[in-house]
Amino acid sequence: MENQPSLFSRLRAGLFKSRQNLNDKMDGLVAEHQQVSEDFFDDLMDILVLSDMGADCAARAIDTLRAQVKDRRIKEAAQAKGLLKEILVGMLDMEKPSLHWPMVILMVGVNGVGKTTTIGKLALRFQGLGRSILLCAADTFRAAAVEQLTIWAERAKCPLVKHQEGADPAGVVFDAVQAAKARKADLLIVDTAGRLHNKKNLMDEMEKMRRVIDREYPQATVRCLLVVDATTGQNGLAQAKAFREAAGINGIVLTKLDGTAKGGIAFPIVRELQVPVMYVGVGEGIEDLQAFDAKEFVSALLD
């Protein structure tokens, strides 16, 4: 527990731009209105939408706030802001799947979202928890992906299973599964191709890999994590929808939050996919990939 304050301060620092965009405007609104009114709700709605929360999520938050303000007979805008924080936490707070070993994590996401870097950071994170890790370079369509994962494998001192460029991804996964079983690895992390131009091809590839894992490694728990670049905003939401249809998602990793003022994108992604955010990336450092906590996230946005 000793490192928790530093972790929260790192999260808070990483969300600086989003907090400026959301909290500073909200404080200005509270100072301007002081009392709750319909104009206050309308202006608050605009602020939430501009944080990239999206119209549907913002309307849901405002409708809930309006009802609770009425029920609790709240008059002051500052109190309404405090109540909004509780509502926003509830919108993000989803139960996360428990960890069962051995486990296979399939990492999906379009090229450029930070998928391979996230894999390296996850490997180091689980190593720090005393788990044995094996990496699999199944993104065989992009040579740079294999090279990048090789660098991370060396940095994390993790064994890596890889084939030549253009190899069948399911074949690489087959070899990685055999290696994971032979080594008695706790966790196999698979880097998959980040192609979305043809969802059928992507779906076919994912299904082939899953069949290999299910057949060859039935004792393993399988998770599929989608990596989304927060700086892409609503485009990231569109990507999330497409991958949900093609891959079957268990959780979200939201990266590059330190580079955007649109941290509100977490809300529509959770609402649309109905899966939890598992990790957030708030910087380049290893420690800047953090396990997601809804209360801490909202506090970093609104305190």
C-alpha positions in Angstrom: 0.0 0.0 0.0 3.0 2.3 0.4 3.1 3.1 -3.3 -0.6 4.0 -3.7 -0.2 7.7 -3.3 2.5 7.9 -6.0 0.3 5.8 -8.3 -2.6 8.1 -7.9 -0.4 11.2 -8.4 0.9 9.6 -11.6 -2.7 9.0 -12.7 -3.7 12.5 -11.8 -0.7 14.0 -13.7 -1.4 11.8 -16.7 -5.0 13.1 -16.8 -4.0 16.7 -16.6 -5.3 17.8 -20.0 -8.6 16.0 -19.5 -9.0 17.4 -16.0 -8.3 20.9 -17.4 -11.0 20.3 -20.0 -13.6 18.9 -17.6 -12.9 20.0 -14.0 -11.9 23.6 -14.7 -14.9 24.2 -16.8 -17.2 22.6 -14.2 -15.7 24.7 -11.4 -16.3 27.8 -13.6 -19.9 26.6 -14.1 -20.4 26.1 -10.3 -19.0 29.6 -9.7 -21.2 31.2 -12.3 -24.5 29.5 -11.3 -24.0 28.7 -7.6 -27.6 27.4 -7.5 -29.0 24.4 -9.4 -31.2 25.4 -12.3 -32.2 24.2 -15.8 -29.5 26.5 -17.2 -27.0 24.8 -14.9 -28.0 21.3 -16.2 -27.9 22.5 -19.8 -24.4 24.0 -19.5 -23.2 20.9 -17.6 -24.5 18.7 -20.4 -22.4 20.7 -22.9 -19.3 20.3 -20.8 -19.7 16.6 -20.6 -20.3 16.2 -24.3 -17.1 18.3 -25.1 -15.1 16.0 -22.9 -15.9 13.3 -25.5 -18.3 11.5 -23.2 -20.8 11.5 -26.1 -24.4 12.8 -26.1 -26.0 9.5 -24.9 -23.7 9.1 -21.9 -23.9 12.8 -21.0 -27.7 12.8 -21.2 -27.8 9.6 -19.0 -25.6 11.3 -16.4 -27.6 14.5 -16.4 -30.9 12.8 -16.2 -29.7 10.8 -13.2 -28.2 13.9 -11.6 -31.5 15.8 -12.1 -33.5 13.1 -10.4 -31.2 12.7 -7.5 -30.9 16.5 -7.0 -34.7 16.6 -6.8 -34.9 13.6 -4.4 -32.3 14.9 -2.1 -33.5 18.5 -2.3 -30.1 19.8 -3.3 -30.0 23.5 -4.1 -26.3 24.4 -4.4 -24.4 23.7 -7.6 -21.2 22.6 -5.7 -23.2 19.9 -4.0 -24.6 18.8 -7.4 -21.0 18.5 -8.7 -20.2 16.1 -5.8 -23.2 14.1 -6.6 -22.2 13.9 -10.3 -18.9 12.4 -9.3 -20.7 9.5 -7.6 -22.9 9.0 -10.7 -19.8 8.9 -13.0 -18.1 6.4 -10.8 -21.2 4.2 -11.1 -21.1 4.4 -14.9 -17.6 3.1 -15.0 -17.5 0.7 -12.1 -17.9 -2.8 -13.7 -16.9 -6.1 -12.1 -13.6 -7.3 -13.6 -13.1 -11.0 -14.5 -11.0 -12.7 -11.9 -7.5 -14.1 -12.7 -7.2 -17.9 -13.2 -3.9 -19.6 -14.1 -2.8 -20.6 -16.6 -4.1 -17.8 -18.7 -3.9 -16.7 -22.3 -4.5 -13.0 -23.2 -5.2 -12.1 -26.8 -4.4 -8.4 -27.4 -6.3 -6.8 -30.2 -6.5 -3.2 -31.5 -5.7 -1.3 -34.7 -2.1 -0.5 -35.5 -0.7 2.5 -33.7 -2.8 2.4 -30.5 0.2 1.2 -28.4 -0.8 -2.5 -28.4 2.7 -4.0 -28.5 4.0 -1.5 -25.9 1.1 -2.4 -23.7 2.0 -6.1 -24.0 5.5 -5.4 -22.8 4.3 -3.4 -19.9 1.8 -6.0 -18.9 4.5 -8.7 -19.1 6.6 -6.7 -16.7 3.6 -6.0 -14.4 2.8 -9.7 -14.0 6.4 -10.6 -13.6 6.5 -8.2 -10.7 3.7 -10.3 -9.2 5.8 -13.4 -9.5 4.2 -14.8 -12.6 6.1 -16.6 -15.4 5.3 -15.0 -18.8 5.6 -16.1 -22.4 5.0 -13.8 -25.4 3.7 -14.7 -28.8 4.2 -12.6 -31.9 1.1 -13.5 -33.9 1.0 -10.1 -35.7 2.9 -11.6 -38.6 1.6 -9.2 -41.2 3.7 -6.3 -39.9 7.5 -6.8 -39.5 7.8 -3.8 -37.2 5.4 -5.5 -34.7 7.6 -8.5 -34.4 10.7 -6.4 -34.0 9.0 -4.2 -31.4 7.8 -7.2 -29.4 11.3 -8.7 -29.6 12.7 -5.6 -28.0 10.1 -5.7 -25.2 10.7 -9.5 -24.7 14.4 -8.8 -24.2 13.7 -5.9 -21.9 11.3 -8.0 -19.8 13.6 -11.1 -20.1 10.6 -13.0 -21.3 10.8 -15.9 -23.8 9.2 -15.0 -27.2 7.7 -17.3 -29.8 7.8 -15.9 -33.3 7.8 -17.0 -37.0 8.9 -15.2 -40.1 6.9 -12.4 -41.6 3.7 -13.5 -43.3 3.4 -16.8 -41.4 0.0 -18.2 -40.4 -0.9 -16.5 -37.1 -2.7 -19.6 -35.8 0.5 -21.6 -36.5 2.5 -19.2 -34.3 -0.1 -19.5 -31.6 0.1 -23.3 -31.8 3.8 -23.2 -31.2 3.4 -20.7 -28.4 0.8 -22.8 -26.7 3.1 -25.9 -26.8 5.9 -23.7 -25.4 3.7 -22.4 -22.6 2.7 -25.9 -21.6 6.3 -27.1 -21.7 7.5 -24.2 -19.6 4.5 -24.3 -17.3 4.0 -20.6 -17.9 1.4 -18.8 -15.9 0.6 -16.4 -18.7 0.8 -16.4 -22.5 0.3 -13.0 -24.1 -0.5 -13.0 -27.8 0.0 -10.0 -30.1 -2.6 -10.2 -32.9 -2.8 -8.4 -36.2 -4.3 -4.9 -36.0 -6.2 -5.0 -39.3 -9.8 -3.7 -39.6 -10.1 -3.1 -43.3 -11.8 -6.5 -43.6 -13.7 -7.6 -40.5 -14.3 -11.0 -41.9 -10.6 -11.7 -42.3 -10.0 -10.5 -38.8 -12.8 -12.6 -37.4 -11.6 -15.6 -39.3 -8.1 -15.2 -37.9 -9.4 -14.7 -34.3 -11.6 -17.8 -34.6 -8.7 -19.9 -35.9 -6.4 -18.8 -33.0 -9.2 -19.4 -30.5 -9.8 -22.9 -31.9 -6.1 -23.7 -31.5 -6.1 -22.5 -27.9 -9.3 -24.3 -27.0 -8.1 -27.5 -28.5 -4.5 -27.5 -27.4 -4.8 -25.7 -24.1 -8.2 -26.4 -22.6 -7.0 -25.9 -19.0 -6.2 -22.2 -19.8 -8.4 -19.2 -19.1 -8.7 -17.1 -22.3 -9.1 -13.3 -22.2 -9.4 -10.9 -25.1 -8.3 -7.3 -24.3 -8.9 -4.4 -26.7 -6.4 -1.6 -26.7 -7.9 1.8 -27.6 -5.9 5.0 -28.1 -7.8 7.7 -26.1 -6.5 10.5 -28.3 -8.7 9.2 -31.2 -11.8 10.0 -29.2 -15.1 9.0 -31.0 -13.1 7.2 -33.7 -11.7 4.9 -30.9 -15.3 4.1 -30.0 -16.0 3.1 -33.6 -13.0 0.9 -33.5 -14.2 -0.7 -30.3 -17.5 -1.5 -31.8 -15.9 -3.2 -34.8 -13.5 -5.3 -32.7 -16.4 -6.3 -30.4 -18.2 -7.8 -33.4 -15.0 -9.5 -34.8 -13.2 -10.7 -31.7 -15.4 -10.9 -28.6 -13.9 -8.5 -26.0 -13.5 -9.2 -22.3 -11.9 -5.9 -21.3 -10.4 -2.6 -22.4 -7.0 -1.0 -22.1 -7.2 2.7 -22.6 -3.8 4.2 -23.7 -2.3 7.6 -24.2 -4.6 9.4 -21.8 -1.7 11.7 -21.0 -1.9 13.1 -24.5 -5.6 14.0 -24.7 -8.2 16.3 -23.2 -10.9 13.8 -24.1 -10.6 11.4 -21.2 -14.4 11.2 -21.2 -14.2 8.7 -24.0 -13.9 6.0 -21.3 -17.7 6.4 -20.6 -19.2 5.7 -24.0 -16.8 2.8 -24.6 -17.8 1.1 -21.3 -21.5 1.8 -22.0 -21.3 0.5 -25.6 -19.2 -2.6 -25.1 -20.5 -3.4 -21.5 -17.1 -4.7 -20.5 -14.8 -3.1 -17.9 -11.7 -1.0 -18.4 -8.9 -3.1 -17.1 -5.9 -0.8 -17.5 -5.1 2.8 -18.4 -1.9 4.2 -19.8 -1.0 7.7 -18.6 2.6 8.0 -19.8 5.6 6.3 -21.4 7.0 4.6 -18.2 6.5 1.1 -17.1 4.6 2.2 -14.0 2.3 4.4 -16.2 0.2 1.4 -17.2 -2.1 1.1 -14.2 -4.9 -1.1 -13.1 -8.1 0.8 -13.6 -10.1 2.0 -10.6 -13.3 3.9 -11.4 -13.3 6.0 -8.2 -9.6 7.0 -8.7 -10.2 7.7 -12.4 -13.1 10.1 -11.7 -11.3 11.7 -8.8 -8.3 12.4 -11.0 -10.7 14.0 -13.6 -12.8 16.0 -11.2 -10.7 16.9 -8.1 
